[in-house]
Every structure is written in structure tokens, then in C-alpha cells.
Amino acid sequence: MAKLQHKRAKLIGVNICTTIELENNSFDIIVDALFGTGLTRELNKQTINILEKLNSLSGYKIACDIPTGINSAGDVEQSAFKAHTTITMGALKKSLYNDIAKEYTGEIIVANLGIQRELYEDDVNSFLLELSDLELPLRENKTSHKGSFGHFSVIIGQKTGAGMLCAEAGFAFGTGLVSVIDHQSLNPPYHIMENHTLPKNTTAIALGMGLGKYEKQEVCEILENNIPKVIDADLFYEKDILKLLDCKDVVLTPHPKEFCALLKLTNIADIKVKKLQKDRFKYVEQFCKKYPNIVLLLKGANTIITQGEKLFVNPHGSNKLSFGGSGDVLAGLIGSLLAQGYNPIEAAINGSLAHSLVAKNFTKNNYAMTPQDLIEGIKSI
């Protein structure tokens, strides 16, 4: 078929050039259609040379189906075509949404091949999230009071700022009451309550952010109660987290390094971040197969949210969110929704989408966003 199309192109006068001739030409549009969808072997030197030449050109770049050089896991072993737009054929492919692939795919569009997408998209347990899926905790009941919207308690650790950001985010996202639990005097803002023990009316807990060294017995008691929880940061390095992994109503929010530590603690895999990033879906699915009750949110450029066999991808991540405190705010958003009665998978999905939407709406320089900008932005999305 390729030879036939080559013959037809020549007959209608399409100019066919060599790799060397690419250097001496300028093009408005460059379309990458070097291979089909099933390439599994390594690229040879000639192909890598072509890709480097194409990437150096200044025209608008379009990849046909999948950018050349991205494998079935969404990894780039050697080199890959860097597209502004990828027009994928018939249906979306999971490999397009690995973090590494995001650097190469650009905007992803599905081309209609005249056959229903459902015939291609047969993996009905995987879903791509859109910003329009966001369900905000808007207040409908006119006869409510502060207790109607839950009580979110944040356990403060050694690094107090992390917990305070989490608490502030929780309050901004609609929780009626927010408490910080500590053994010191923090003088939190007037709208945040301070306690030394967990309030009895707590409806959700956030634990782990900035935890550092901690009183093991106290943390274990918190972990063992049946209140919905969002777990983040330092706790992914501690065996105490294993007490939670067969429970319901728990959301885990690790970044890649923390998830690698969790995989090692659970005897699933002993890997480094680089290996995880090459095949994020594989390791997430292994974890969820072993712990089907847990909601896992693996942070990244394309955030993966899973529970059991259900998998959701939030592709709206932004480099604007790459700063200290971003994850603490996310934990606060998820914890706030748990406190207000969202189930764990709903809380993770909607907290993640809200987090992404605020970043999308941020109009200042992309290096300038702060946790306070995130918290303020939550109030008006």
C-alpha cells in the first residue's frame, strides 16, 4: 500500500526529497506518517536522523496516529517526532497519555474513520476526563448551617506550612468547618480552628503533608478509625500506611518518587522514578489489582486516578503547578470534598480537575504561580 501511494504521489507531481534536502527547504506543515500504529522495534539510525531533521524545522508539525518514536507504553527510548497536534485514528490510545509522551503529542484529536469509536475503544474501564466533568460543591439547600458541609481536620506535622495550606484549601472549597490538629500554638487564621485532639464531628482527615517525625501511636490511632482520609507525602515512606490499604474511603495522592516508595513497601516493585515514568499505567494497575478498595491519584503531567479496574486520566496538568505546596493544596481540595460527602473516587476526580482548571485560568507568567494563587483561584472557577 505504501508503494502504491508513493507511485500515485509521483504521478500527480508531489515533490519527493531525501533527508539531506530537508535542510535546504522551508515548510509550512510537516506531517509525520513514518510508521503505522504497531511499531515495536527500536528506531534505526536513518529514522532517528530523519526525526532530528524534522524536529529542527520551523513549520507546524502534525503526527499521524502516534508520533514516531513513542512506543506502546507511551515511552520514548531514543528519539521522537515532536508534534504540535496529533491526529489519532479512530479512537484514543492510552500510550498517548503517559507523562513522557505529553512532551511530543501536542493537542490530541481523534479522526473519524467512518466506524463507530466504540468498536475501537473496547476498554470501557478507562476514561479521559474533560474540564467540563467538574462538579463543584455548590450549595443548593437554603436551610443549611455550617455543620451541613462537613468538618475537615488536617493533621499538622513538623513542616507546619504544608498542613496550613491544606487546611486553607479545604476551607476555600466549601467545607463548613476546618480544624488543624497540632501540639503547638500555630495561631491559624481566624476561620481555621485549632485542636490538640481529633474533633468528634470530623467527617474527613488529611494526613502526611509535612509530617516529618511523628508520634507513632497517635498516628496509628488516626489511621485506624473509619473516617474518610486523604493521605499524602511523608506517610508513603512509612510502614504504618499498610494499615490503610485494605480500607475503603481512602485517597492516596503520591507523586512519582513517593509512589515508588509505596510500591516497595507493598512488595509490588522495587523501581526508580525513571522506570515508573516509562510505564506509569502498568504499575498503577498492579497496585490497584492488589488493593482494589483504595483510590490512587498518581500526580503528573497526565494525572492518573484509579480504583479497582476503573481508571481515569486527567490530561489537563500544567507546568504552572510545578511548585512546592501545589500538592498540599490538592490534598486540601480532595479532603474538603470527602468532608462534604463526595465518595473517594468523586473527590479525587473533582479535586484534580479543579486544581487543573485554576492553573489553566492563571494568566500571569507560568513560573509565578503560588499556593495562595491556587487557593484564591478555587473561589471563582
PEZI-V866601 format. One record per backbone hydrogen bond with DSSP energy under -0.5 kcal/mol. CO is the residue of the C=O (numbers start at 1). NH is the residue of the N-H. E is the energy in kcal/mol with one decimal. If there is no record, write none. Layout:
[[CO,NH,E] [CO,NH,E]]
This chain:
[[1,5,-2.4] [2,6,-2.1] [3,7,-2.2] [4,8,-2.4] [5,9,-2.6] [6,10,-2.0] [7,11,-2.1] [8,12,-1.6] [9,14,-2.7] [10,13,-1.4] [14,16,-0.5] [15,17,-0.5] [18,22,-0.8] [19,22,-0.9] [19,23,-0.6] [20,23,-1.1] [21,24,-0.8] [22,25,-1.5] [28,60,-2.8] [30,32,-0.5] [30,62,-3.0] [31,33,-0.8] [32,64,-2.7] [36,39,-0.7] [44,48,-2.3] [45,49,-2.3] [46,50,-2.2] [47,51,-2.6] [48,52,-2.3] [49,53,-2.1] [50,54,-2.8] [51,55,-2.8] [52,56,-1.1] [53,57,-0.7] [54,57,-1.1] [60,30,-2.7] [61,84,-2.4] [61,85,-1.7] [62,32,-3.0] [63,65,-0.7] [63,87,-2.7] [64,66,-2.0] [67,70,-1.9] [68,81,-2.3] [69,71,-0.5] [69,77,-0.6] [71,74,-1.9] [74,101,-0.6] [75,71,-2.6] [75,77,-0.6] [81,83,-0.9] [84,107,-2.5] [85,63,-2.6] [85,87,-0.5] [86,88,-0.9] [86,109,-2.9] [87,65,-3.3] [88,90,-0.5] [88,111,-3.1] [89,91,-1.5] [93,96,-1.5] [94,97,-2.2] [95,98,-1.0] [98,102,-1.1] [99,102,-0.8] [99,103,-0.5] [100,103,-1.2] [101,104,-2.2] [101,105,-1.8] [102,106,-0.8] [104,83,-2.8] [107,86,-3.4] [107,109,-0.5] [109,88,-2.7] [109,111,-0.5] [111,90,-2.1] [111,113,-0.6] [116,119,-1.5] [117,120,-1.5] [117,121,-3.4] [120,122,-2.3] [122,124,-1.6] [123,126,-1.6] [125,311,-2.9] [127,129,-0.6] [127,313,-2.3] [129,315,-0.5] [130,133,-2.2] [131,134,-1.5] [134,136,-0.6] [136,138,-1.8] [138,140,-0.6] [141,144,-0.7] [145,148,-2.1] [146,149,-1.2] [147,150,-1.1] [149,176,-1.3] [150,177,-1.7] [151,153,-0.5] [151,203,-3.0] [151,204,-1.3] [152,179,-2.6] [153,155,-0.5] [153,206,-2.1] [154,156,-0.6] [154,181,-2.9] [158,160,-1.3] [159,162,-1.0] [159,163,-0.9] [160,164,-2.1] [161,165,-2.3] [162,166,-1.8] [163,167,-2.4] [164,168,-2.7] [165,169,-2.4] [166,170,-2.1] [167,171,-2.2] [168,172,-2.3] [169,173,-1.3] [170,175,-1.6] [171,174,-1.5] [177,152,-2.9] [178,193,-2.7] [179,154,-2.7] [180,182,-0.6] [180,195,-2.7] [181,156,-2.6] [184,186,-0.8] [189,192,-2.2] [191,193,-0.5] [193,180,-2.8] [195,182,-2.4] [199,202,-1.6] [204,153,-2.6] [205,230,-2.4] [206,155,-2.7] [207,232,-2.1] [208,211,-1.9] [208,234,-1.3] [210,159,-2.5] [211,158,-1.6] [214,216,-0.9] [215,219,-2.3] [216,220,-2.6] [217,221,-2.0] [218,222,-1.7] [219,223,-2.7] [220,224,-1.9] [221,225,-0.7] [222,225,-0.7] [228,205,-2.1] [229,251,-2.4] [230,207,-2.1] [231,253,-2.3] [232,235,-1.2] [233,236,-2.1] [234,237,-1.7] [235,238,-1.4] [238,241,-1.7] [239,242,-2.0] [240,243,-1.6] [241,244,-2.0] [241,245,-0.6] [242,245,-0.5] [244,247,-2.4] [249,229,-2.3] [250,295,-2.2] [251,231,-3.1] [252,297,-2.9] [254,299,-2.3] [255,259,-2.4] [256,260,-2.1] [257,261,-1.7] [258,262,-2.1] [259,263,-2.7] [260,264,-1.8] [261,265,-2.3] [262,266,-1.9] [263,268,-2.4] [263,269,-1.2] [264,267,-1.4] [269,271,-0.6] [272,276,-2.0] [273,277,-2.8] [274,278,-0.9] [275,279,-0.8] [276,279,-1.2] [277,100,-0.6] [279,283,-1.4] [280,284,-2.3] [281,285,-2.5] [282,286,-1.8] [283,287,-2.1] [284,288,-2.4] [285,289,-1.7] [286,290,-1.5] [287,291,-2.2] [291,294,-0.9] [294,296,-0.6] [294,308,-0.5] [295,252,-2.9] [296,298,-0.6] [296,306,-2.6] [297,299,-0.7] [298,304,-1.9] [301,303,-0.5] [301,317,-0.9] [303,314,-3.0] [304,298,-2.8] [305,312,-3.1] [306,296,-2.4] [307,310,-2.1] [310,307,-2.1] [311,127,-2.5] [312,305,-3.0] [313,129,-2.9] [313,315,-0.8] [314,303,-1.6] [314,317,-0.5] [318,321,-1.7] [319,322,-1.4] [321,323,-1.9] [323,326,-1.7] [325,329,-2.0] [326,330,-2.0] [327,331,-2.4] [328,332,-1.8] [329,333,-2.2] [330,334,-2.4] [331,335,-2.8] [332,336,-2.3] [333,337,-1.8] [334,338,-2.3] [335,339,-2.5] [336,340,-1.4] [337,342,-2.5] [338,341,-1.5] [343,347,-2.7] [344,348,-2.3] [345,349,-2.3] [346,350,-2.7] [347,351,-2.3] [348,352,-2.1] [349,353,-2.4] [350,354,-2.2] [351,355,-2.1] [352,356,-2.2] [353,357,-2.6] [354,358,-2.2] [355,359,-1.4] [356,360,-2.3] [357,361,-2.0] [358,362,-0.8] [359,362,-0.8] [365,368,-2.0] [370,374,-1.8] [371,375,-2.4] [372,376,-2.5] [373,377,-2.6] [374,378,-1.7] [375,379,-0.6] [376,379,-1.0] [377,380,-1.5] [378,381,-0.7]]
